[in-house]
Amino acid sequence: MSYVIVAPNTLAAAAANVAAIGSSLDAAHAAAAGPTTAVAAAAGDEVSAAVASVFSRVGTEFQSLSNRAAALHAQFVQALTGSGGAYAAAEATNVSPLTGAAHSLAAAASTYQSPFQILETAVAEASGSSPPPTTDALATLMYQLNQTGDKLFGEPFFYNGANGTQSSPNGQNGGLLIGNGGNGWNSTVAGVNGGNGGQAGLLGNGGAGGTGGPGTASVAPGTGGNGGSSVWLGDGGAGGAGFALGGTGGAGGSGDTGGAGGAGGVAYNLGWGTATGGAGGVGGAGTVDAGGNGGNGGAAIMGPYSFIDTFDGLAVWPSNWGTATGGVGGAGGGGVTVGGTGGTGGTGYDFLSTGLAYGGTGGIGGTGATGGNGGIGGNVFAVTPGNATVGSGGAAGGTGGAAGGSGSVISF
């Protein structure tokens, strides 16, 4: 063990400060005990009484958790006070006691969970189809209350929504009080949209949107699913990305901090006509903090590629003309503090000597007390630089934000 120098008086003063903090917290918990554990019904009907009972039981359980946290706090103060007295003695005799104290503190820290972590764990266990272990009193209580919620409102109180599937693409909503929304299904079917993320409960995060399905020569690509929204305390889910052949990214969900918009899908062409990358999704609105960033526009790639004519078996080379245009970046979401940054415009790639290439336009920044920055315009990779046009940057979302810069031309 390393030898250290400690000022016992300073350590004792720190212990006293920590003890004072604990006393203040105990007083606050005691003051809140009555209003939170004995919630009066809003009316005389059965539904009001049931809702009041739910909040009272939750308040009682929270007081129990607070008592456990207070006990841990007292142990920590005792360890600090004891360590201060031990350091006042000779260092040689302090090595063994300090080692034991350090081990005790490390063990306590490794097992400590914040109230939010305890709630998250309990909600996850209460979300199952079978009862949680009886040793977890909070999860068991939540599971029992969920049965009441299902009967009264058709939805549980404490529940993390399940992720979407192909047969049910959208993620499930979180519980009425606490729970995260489930993620939307990632589509693998041509032309089918990704699932939307589920909405969160009063406390929780919205689910992420699923990716859109690919497109074909005859089927348009699917759009990425929208991120789920948060009702009160929590962040919105991110929008799903558009898949290949230019699918549009999904919008981010609203929440304390808005979810990011999904990226647009990549588009490619064999060497004639046009290829346009998918647009990025719009960032979600931030109802307390910042808006979500807009999704980046998808890249566009233009030939040339040879292929075999299936009718007569001849190799065919496409023409030397075509246009590749990067997708537009998604707009940043509006926020209370800062607007979201606009998405970057998609990159245009044109491998044809006489083809045209355009970078996508950057997304507009979101509004806010400080406007979001505009997205950067898309770059261009072209065989003939004279046929390339870079994407322009997006406008700022307001005062304090900056417009996005233009893209660059890069020749092969």
C-alpha positions as CSV (number, residue, x, y, z in Angstrom):
1,M,0.0,0.0,0.0
2,S,1.2,3.5,-0.8
3,Y,2.0,5.9,2.1
4,V,0.1,9.2,2.0
5,I,-0.1,12.4,4.0
6,V,-3.5,13.5,5.3
7,A,-4.5,16.5,7.4
8,P,-6.7,15.0,10.1
9,N,-8.5,18.4,10.8
10,T,-9.4,18.7,7.1
11,L,-10.8,15.2,7.0
12,A,-12.8,15.7,10.2
13,A,-14.3,18.9,8.8
14,A,-15.2,17.1,5.6
15,A,-16.9,14.4,7.6
16,A,-18.9,17.1,9.5
17,N,-20.0,18.6,6.2
18,V,-21.1,15.3,4.8
19,A,-23.0,14.6,8.0
20,A,-24.8,18.0,7.7
21,I,-25.8,17.1,4.1
22,G,-27.2,13.9,5.4
23,S,-29.2,15.7,8.1
24,S,-30.7,18.0,5.4
25,L,-31.7,15.1,3.2
26,D,-33.3,13.3,6.2
27,A,-35.3,16.4,7.0
28,A,-36.5,16.8,3.4
29,H,-37.5,13.1,3.2
30,A,-39.4,13.5,6.5
31,A,-41.2,16.5,5.3
32,A,-42.2,14.8,2.0
33,A,-43.3,11.6,3.7
34,G,-46.8,12.7,4.6
35,P,-47.8,14.3,1.3
36,T,-46.3,11.4,-0.8
37,T,-47.4,8.4,1.3
38,A,-51.0,9.5,2.0
39,V,-52.2,11.0,-1.3
40,A,-55.8,12.1,-1.1
41,A,-58.2,11.0,-3.8
42,A,-59.2,13.7,-6.3
43,A,-62.8,12.6,-6.1
44,G,-65.0,10.0,-4.4
45,D,-65.1,7.5,-7.4
46,E,-63.3,4.2,-7.5
47,V,-60.8,5.3,-10.2
48,S,-59.7,8.3,-8.2
49,A,-59.2,6.2,-5.1
50,A,-57.2,3.6,-7.1
51,V,-54.9,6.2,-8.6
52,A,-54.4,7.8,-5.1
53,S,-53.6,4.4,-3.7
54,V,-51.0,3.8,-6.5
55,F,-49.1,7.0,-5.8
56,S,-49.3,6.4,-2.0
57,R,-47.8,3.0,-2.4
58,V,-45.1,4.3,-4.7
59,G,-44.3,7.1,-2.1
60,T,-44.1,4.5,0.7
61,E,-41.6,2.4,-1.3
62,F,-39.5,5.5,-2.2
63,Q,-39.3,6.3,1.5
64,S,-38.1,2.8,2.2
65,L,-35.4,3.3,-0.5
66,S,-34.5,6.7,1.0
67,N,-34.0,5.0,4.4
68,R,-31.6,2.5,2.9
69,A,-29.7,5.3,1.2
70,A,-29.6,7.2,4.5
71,A,-28.1,4.2,6.3
72,L,-25.4,3.9,3.6
73,H,-24.7,7.7,4.0
74,A,-24.3,7.2,7.8
75,Q,-21.8,4.4,7.3
76,F,-19.8,6.6,4.9
77,V,-19.7,9.5,7.5
78,Q,-18.6,7.0,10.2
79,A,-15.9,5.7,8.0
80,L,-14.6,9.3,7.3
81,T,-14.7,10.2,11.0
82,G,-12.9,7.0,12.0
83,S,-10.3,7.5,9.3
84,G,-9.6,11.0,10.5
85,G,-8.9,9.8,14.0
86,A,-6.7,7.0,12.7
87,Y,-4.6,9.3,10.7
88,A,-3.8,11.3,13.8
89,A,-1.8,8.3,15.1
90,A,1.5,7.1,13.8
91,E,1.5,6.1,10.1
92,A,3.1,2.8,10.7
93,T,0.2,1.7,12.9
94,N,-2.4,3.1,10.5
95,V,-1.6,0.9,7.5
96,S,-3.7,-2.1,8.5
97,P,-6.8,-0.1,9.7
98,L,-6.8,2.1,6.6
99,T,-6.6,-0.9,4.4
100,G,-9.7,-2.3,6.0
101,A,-11.5,1.0,5.8
102,A,-10.6,1.4,2.1
103,H,-11.9,-2.1,1.4
104,S,-15.1,-1.4,3.3
105,L,-15.7,1.8,1.3
106,A,-14.9,0.1,-2.0
107,A,-17.3,-2.7,-1.2
108,A,-20.1,-0.3,-0.3
109,A,-19.5,1.8,-3.5
110,S,-19.6,-1.3,-5.7
111,T,-23.0,-2.3,-4.4
112,Y,-24.6,1.2,-4.2
113,Q,-27.3,2.0,-6.7
114,S,-28.9,5.4,-7.2
115,P,-32.7,5.6,-6.8
116,F,-33.0,5.9,-10.6
117,Q,-31.0,2.7,-11.1
118,I,-33.1,0.9,-8.6
119,L,-36.3,2.0,-10.4
120,E,-34.9,1.0,-13.8
121,T,-34.0,-2.5,-12.5
122,A,-37.4,-2.9,-10.9
123,V,-39.3,-1.8,-14.0
124,A,-37.4,-4.2,-16.2
125,E,-38.2,-7.1,-13.8
126,A,-41.9,-6.0,-13.6
127,S,-42.2,-5.9,-17.4
128,G,-42.0,-9.7,-17.7
129,S,-44.9,-12.0,-18.3
130,S,-44.3,-13.8,-15.1
131,P,-43.9,-12.4,-11.5
132,P,-40.4,-11.2,-10.5
133,P,-38.5,-12.9,-7.6
134,T,-40.3,-12.3,-4.3
135,T,-36.9,-11.1,-2.9
136,D,-37.3,-7.9,-4.9
137,A,-40.1,-6.1,-3.1
138,L,-40.2,-3.1,-5.4
139,A,-40.4,-5.1,-8.6
140,T,-43.1,-7.3,-7.0
141,L,-45.1,-4.3,-6.0
142,M,-44.8,-2.8,-9.5
143,Y,-45.9,-6.1,-11.1
144,Q,-49.0,-6.3,-8.9
145,L,-49.9,-2.7,-9.6
146,N,-49.5,-3.4,-13.3
147,Q,-52.4,-5.9,-13.0
148,T,-54.5,-3.1,-11.6
149,G,-53.5,-0.7,-14.3
150,D,-54.4,-3.3,-17.0
151,K,-57.9,-3.7,-15.5
152,L,-58.6,0.0,-15.0
153,F,-56.9,1.6,-18.0
154,G,-55.9,-1.2,-20.3
155,E,-52.2,-0.4,-19.8
156,P,-49.7,-1.2,-17.1
157,F,-48.2,1.5,-14.8
158,F,-44.5,0.3,-14.9
159,Y,-43.5,-1.3,-18.1
160,N,-40.8,-1.2,-20.8
161,G,-42.4,-1.6,-24.2
162,A,-41.4,-4.6,-26.3
163,N,-39.5,-4.0,-29.6
164,G,-41.5,-4.2,-32.8
165,T,-41.5,-7.3,-35.1
166,Q,-42.4,-7.9,-38.7
167,S,-46.0,-8.8,-37.8
168,S,-46.2,-5.9,-35.4
169,P,-43.7,-3.3,-36.6
170,N,-44.2,-0.5,-34.1
171,G,-42.5,-0.7,-30.7
172,Q,-44.8,-0.9,-27.7
173,N,-45.5,2.1,-25.5
174,G,-43.9,2.3,-22.1
175,G,-46.0,2.1,-18.9
176,L,-48.3,4.9,-17.9
177,L,-46.0,6.1,-15.1
178,I,-42.6,4.7,-15.8
179,G,-41.1,2.8,-18.8
180,N,-39.2,3.2,-22.0
181,G,-40.9,2.8,-25.4
182,G,-39.8,-0.2,-27.5
183,N,-37.7,0.1,-30.6
184,G,-39.4,-0.1,-34.0
185,W,-38.8,-3.1,-36.3
186,N,-35.9,-2.8,-38.8
187,S,-37.5,-3.6,-42.1
188,T,-35.8,-6.1,-44.4
189,V,-38.7,-6.2,-46.9
190,A,-38.4,-4.2,-50.1
191,G,-40.6,-1.0,-50.0
192,V,-41.8,-1.6,-46.4
193,N,-41.3,1.2,-43.9
194,G,-39.5,0.7,-40.6
195,G,-41.5,0.5,-37.4
196,N,-42.0,3.6,-35.2
197,G,-40.5,3.7,-31.8
198,G,-42.9,3.4,-28.8
199,Q,-43.9,6.3,-26.7
200,A,-42.4,6.5,-23.2
201,G,-44.3,6.8,-19.9
202,L,-44.2,9.9,-17.7
203,L,-40.6,8.9,-16.9
204,G,-38.7,7.2,-19.6
205,N,-37.2,7.4,-23.1
206,G,-38.9,7.0,-26.4
207,G,-38.0,4.0,-28.6
208,A,-35.8,4.3,-31.7
209,G,-37.5,4.0,-35.1
210,G,-36.6,1.1,-37.3
211,T,-34.7,1.2,-40.6
212,G,-36.8,1.3,-43.8
213,G,-36.8,-1.6,-46.2
214,P,-34.7,-1.5,-49.5
215,G,-36.0,-0.4,-52.8
216,T,-35.9,-2.2,-56.2
217,A,-36.2,-1.1,-59.8
218,S,-40.0,-1.3,-59.5
219,V,-40.5,-0.7,-55.7
220,A,-39.7,2.5,-53.9
221,P,-37.6,2.2,-50.8
222,G,-39.2,2.2,-47.3
223,T,-39.0,5.1,-45.0
224,G,-37.2,4.8,-41.6
225,G,-39.6,4.8,-38.7
226,N,-40.1,7.8,-36.4
227,G,-38.6,7.8,-33.0
228,G,-41.0,7.6,-30.0
229,S,-41.7,10.6,-27.9
230,S,-41.2,11.1,-24.2
231,V,-44.2,12.4,-22.3
232,W,-42.5,14.2,-19.4
233,L,-39.1,13.2,-18.1
234,G,-37.0,11.5,-20.7
235,D,-35.5,11.9,-24.2
236,G,-37.1,11.2,-27.6
237,G,-36.0,8.2,-29.6
238,A,-33.9,8.5,-32.7
239,G,-35.5,8.2,-36.1
240,G,-34.7,5.1,-38.2
241,A,-32.4,5.3,-41.2
242,G,-33.7,5.0,-44.7
243,F,-32.3,1.9,-46.5
244,A,-30.5,1.7,-49.9
245,L,-31.9,3.3,-53.0
246,G,-32.7,6.6,-51.4
247,G,-35.0,5.9,-48.5
248,T,-36.0,8.8,-46.3
249,G,-34.8,8.8,-42.7
250,G,-37.4,8.8,-39.9
251,A,-38.0,11.8,-37.7
252,G,-36.6,11.9,-34.2
253,G,-39.1,11.8,-31.3
254,S,-39.8,14.8,-29.0
255,G,-38.6,14.8,-25.4
256,D,-36.6,16.6,-22.8
257,T,-33.8,16.3,-25.4
258,G,-35.2,15.7,-28.9
259,G,-34.1,12.5,-30.7
260,A,-31.9,12.7,-33.8
261,G,-33.4,12.3,-37.2
262,G,-32.5,9.1,-39.2
263,A,-30.0,9.2,-42.0
264,G,-31.2,9.1,-45.6
265,G,-30.5,6.0,-47.6
266,V,-27.8,5.6,-50.3
267,A,-28.9,5.6,-53.9
268,Y,-27.0,4.1,-56.8
269,N,-27.5,3.8,-60.6
270,L,-25.8,1.7,-63.3
271,G,-24.9,4.7,-65.4
272,W,-27.8,6.4,-67.0
273,G,-30.7,8.6,-65.7
274,T,-30.4,9.9,-62.1
275,A,-29.6,8.8,-58.6
276,T,-30.7,10.8,-55.6
277,G,-29.8,10.1,-52.1
278,G,-32.6,9.9,-49.4
279,A,-33.3,12.9,-47.3
280,G,-32.3,12.9,-43.6
281,G,-35.0,12.9,-41.0
282,V,-36.0,15.9,-39.0
283,G,-34.7,16.1,-35.5
284,G,-37.2,15.9,-32.6
285,A,-38.3,18.8,-30.6
286,G,-36.6,19.4,-27.2
287,T,-39.3,20.3,-24.7
288,V,-36.8,21.0,-21.9
289,D,-33.3,21.1,-23.3
290,A,-31.8,20.9,-26.8
291,G,-33.5,19.9,-30.0
292,G,-32.4,16.7,-31.9
293,N,-29.9,16.9,-34.7
294,G,-31.2,16.4,-38.2
295,G,-30.3,13.2,-40.0
296,N,-27.6,13.3,-42.7
297,G,-28.6,13.1,-46.3
298,G,-27.9,9.9,-48.2
299,A,-25.1,9.5,-50.7
300,A,-25.8,9.1,-54.4
301,I,-23.5,6.9,-56.6
302,M,-23.6,6.9,-60.5
303,G,-21.9,4.1,-62.6
304,P,-20.6,3.1,-64.9
305,Y,-21.0,-0.6,-64.5
306,S,-21.4,-3.3,-67.1
307,F,-24.1,-6.0,-66.9
308,I,-25.3,-8.9,-68.9
309,D,-28.4,-8.6,-71.1
310,T,-30.6,-11.5,-69.9
311,F,-32.4,-11.6,-73.3
312,D,-29.5,-12.4,-75.6
313,G,-26.6,-12.9,-73.2
314,L,-24.6,-9.9,-74.6
315,A,-22.5,-7.7,-72.3
316,V,-23.9,-4.1,-72.3
317,W,-22.2,-1.0,-71.1
318,P,-24.4,1.9,-70.1
319,S,-24.0,5.4,-71.5
320,N,-21.5,7.9,-70.2
321,W,-24.1,10.3,-68.9
322,G,-26.1,10.4,-65.6
323,T,-26.7,12.6,-62.6
324,A,-25.9,11.9,-59.0
325,T,-27.4,14.1,-56.3
326,G,-26.8,13.7,-52.6
327,G,-29.8,13.8,-50.3
328,V,-30.8,16.8,-48.4
329,G,-29.8,17.0,-44.7
330,G,-32.7,16.9,-42.2
331,A,-33.6,20.0,-40.3
332,G,-32.6,20.3,-36.7
333,G,-35.4,20.1,-34.1
334,G,-36.5,23.1,-32.2
335,G,-35.3,23.3,-28.6
336,V,-35.8,25.3,-25.4
337,T,-32.1,25.9,-24.9
338,V,-30.3,25.1,-28.2
339,G,-31.8,24.2,-31.5
340,G,-30.6,21.0,-33.1
341,T,-27.9,21.1,-35.8
342,G,-29.0,20.5,-39.3
343,G,-28.0,17.3,-41.0
344,T,-25.0,17.2,-43.4
345,G,-26.0,17.0,-47.1
346,G,-25.3,13.7,-48.9
347,T,-22.2,13.2,-51.0
348,G,-22.6,12.9,-54.8
349,Y,-20.3,10.3,-56.6
350,D,-20.2,10.3,-60.4
351,F,-17.8,8.0,-62.1
352,L,-18.9,9.1,-65.6
353,S,-16.7,11.3,-67.7
354,T,-19.7,13.4,-68.9
355,G,-21.9,12.9,-65.9
356,L,-23.1,15.5,-63.4
357,A,-22.7,15.4,-59.6
358,Y,-24.3,17.5,-57.0
359,G,-23.8,17.5,-53.3
360,G,-26.9,17.6,-51.1
361,T,-28.0,20.8,-49.3
362,G,-27.3,20.9,-45.6
363,G,-30.3,20.9,-43.2
364,I,-31.6,24.1,-41.5
365,G,-30.7,24.5,-37.8
366,G,-33.4,24.2,-35.3
367,T,-34.9,27.2,-33.4
368,G,-34.0,27.8,-29.7
369,A,-32.7,30.3,-27.2
370,T,-29.5,29.7,-29.1
371,G,-30.2,28.8,-32.7
372,G,-28.9,25.5,-34.0
373,N,-26.1,25.5,-36.6
374,G,-27.0,24.8,-40.2
375,G,-25.8,21.5,-41.7
376,I,-22.7,21.4,-43.9
377,G,-23.3,21.0,-47.6
378,G,-22.4,17.7,-49.3
379,N,-19.1,16.9,-51.0
380,V,-18.8,15.8,-54.6
381,F,-16.5,13.2,-56.0
382,A,-16.3,13.5,-59.8
383,V,-14.2,12.3,-62.8
384,T,-14.7,15.7,-64.4
385,P,-14.5,18.5,-61.7
386,G,-16.1,21.0,-64.1
387,N,-19.3,18.9,-63.9
388,A,-19.5,18.9,-60.1
389,T,-21.5,21.3,-57.9
390,V,-21.0,21.2,-54.2
391,G,-23.9,21.3,-51.8
392,S,-24.7,24.6,-50.0
393,G,-24.8,24.8,-46.2
394,G,-28.1,25.0,-44.3
395,A,-29.2,28.3,-42.7
396,A,-28.8,28.8,-39.0
397,G,-31.8,28.3,-36.7
398,G,-31.6,31.7,-35.1
399,T,-29.4,34.0,-33.1
400,G,-26.3,32.3,-31.9
401,G,-26.3,29.7,-34.6
402,A,-24.0,29.6,-37.6
403,A,-24.9,28.7,-41.2
404,G,-23.3,25.5,-42.5
405,G,-20.4,25.7,-44.8
406,S,-20.4,24.4,-48.4
407,G,-19.1,21.1,-49.4
408,S,-15.9,20.4,-51.4
409,V,-15.1,19.0,-54.9
410,I,-12.8,16.0,-54.9
411,S,-11.6,14.7,-58.3
412,F,-10.6,11.1,-58.9
